[in-house]
Amino acid sequence: MPPDVVLDKPSEVIPLSSRPLIFLNVDRIRTGSGQWFDRWNVSQMCKDNRFCTQPFNGKESENGVTHKDFVDHLISVPFLLCVHGGGEDPSPKAFEAILMGTIPIVKRGFISDACNFTILLLLLLLINYFYYR
């Protein structure tokens, strides 16, 4: 990793049992079709739902949302809504959520089996790392 890259690692991860039952939605929202319509649709469903929070309201990092802000919110909720990006893979946020102890909610697609295997492999590697540390 280049020396100028700083990881926004939280000092403490809140246990799932201590987090309020809320889904976090942090997707960028733009006009358009495909991923943008899906993201907008999820944001509308989340808008007036007491079990969902959208602290950034579709803002992008250049508008003031930092990665640290994202991580701070991520470790305080049990679930992260991972609306797909432009590709076929799940949002990269899904993997970051797992690393922070948050459960990613991902739409099933034709690549899901490969992702399930990747997530299982990642979990096994993490368990192995922390167990034998």
C-alpha positions in Angstrom: 0.0 0.0 0.0 1.4 3.4 -0.9 2.6 5.4 2.2 0.2 8.3 1.4 -2.9 6.1 1.7 -4.5 6.3 5.2 -7.0 3.7 6.3 -10.0 5.1 8.2 -9.9 2.3 10.8 -12.3 2.8 13.7 -10.8 2.8 17.2 -13.6 0.5 18.3 -16.3 -1.5 16.5 -19.7 -1.6 18.2 -21.0 -5.1 18.6 -24.0 -6.0 16.4 -26.2 -6.6 19.5 -25.6 -3.0 20.6 -26.5 -1.3 17.3 -30.0 0.0 16.6 -32.0 -1.9 14.1 -31.4 0.4 11.2 -30.3 0.0 7.5 -27.7 2.5 6.3 -27.9 3.8 2.7 -25.0 5.9 1.5 -25.2 5.6 -2.3 -24.4 8.5 -4.6 -27.5 9.5 -6.5 -27.5 11.0 -10.0 -30.1 11.2 -12.7 -30.1 8.5 -15.3 -31.1 4.8 -15.8 -29.6 1.5 -14.6 -27.7 1.9 -11.4 -28.7 5.5 -11.0 -32.4 4.7 -11.1 -32.0 1.7 -8.8 -30.1 3.9 -6.3 -32.7 6.7 -6.5 -35.5 4.1 -6.1 -33.8 2.7 -2.9 -33.3 6.2 -1.6 -37.0 6.9 -2.0 -38.0 3.7 -0.2 -35.6 4.7 2.6 -36.7 8.3 2.8 -39.6 8.0 5.2 -38.7 4.7 6.7 -37.8 4.7 10.4 -35.7 1.6 9.9 -33.4 3.3 7.4 -31.0 6.2 7.6 -29.4 8.2 4.8 -27.0 10.6 6.6 -25.4 11.9 3.4 -28.5 12.2 1.1 -26.6 11.1 -2.0 -23.7 13.5 -1.6 -20.4 12.7 -3.1 -17.0 12.9 -1.4 -16.2 16.1 -3.1 -19.3 17.6 -1.5 -18.0 17.0 2.0 -18.6 13.2 2.8 -15.3 11.7 3.8 -14.4 8.1 4.0 -14.1 8.6 7.8 -17.7 9.8 7.9 -18.8 6.7 6.0 -16.8 4.4 8.4 -18.2 6.2 11.5 -21.8 5.6 10.3 -21.0 2.1 9.1 -19.8 0.8 12.5 -23.0 2.2 14.2 -25.6 0.2 12.2 -26.1 -3.6 11.7 -27.0 -3.4 8.0 -25.6 -1.6 4.9 -27.7 -1.4 1.7 -25.3 -2.1 -1.2 -27.2 -1.0 -4.4 -25.1 -2.1 -7.3 -22.6 0.0 -9.2 -22.1 0.1 -12.9 -20.6 -3.4 -13.1 -21.9 -6.9 -12.4 -20.1 -7.3 -9.1 -21.7 -6.1 -5.8 -20.7 -2.8 -4.5 -17.2 -2.7 -3.0 -18.9 -1.3 0.1 -20.1 -4.9 0.8 -16.6 -6.1 1.5 -15.8 -3.0 3.6 -19.0 -3.6 5.6 -17.9 -7.1 6.4 -14.5 -5.9 7.6 -16.3 -3.4 9.9 -18.7 -6.0 11.3 -21.7 -4.8 9.4 -24.0 -7.0 7.3 -24.2 -6.0 3.7 -27.5 -6.3 1.9 -26.8 -7.2 -1.8 -29.3 -7.9 -4.6 -28.9 -11.4 -5.9 -27.6 -11.6 -9.5 -25.9 -14.0 -11.9 -22.5 -13.4 -10.2 -23.9 -14.0 -6.7 -22.5 -17.6 -6.4 -19.0 -16.3 -7.0 -19.5 -13.4 -4.6 -20.8 -15.8 -1.9 -17.7 -17.9 -2.3 -15.5 -14.7 -2.2 -17.3 -13.5 1.0 -17.0 -16.9 2.6 -13.3 -17.0 1.7 -12.8 -13.5 3.2 -14.6 -14.5 6.4 -12.4 -17.6 6.7 -9.3 -15.6 6.2 -10.4 -13.0 8.8 -11.3 -15.7 11.3 -7.9 -17.4 10.7 -6.1 -14.1 11.1 -7.7 -13.2 14.4 -7.7 -16.7 15.8 -4.0 -17.4 15.2 -2.7 -13.9 15.9 
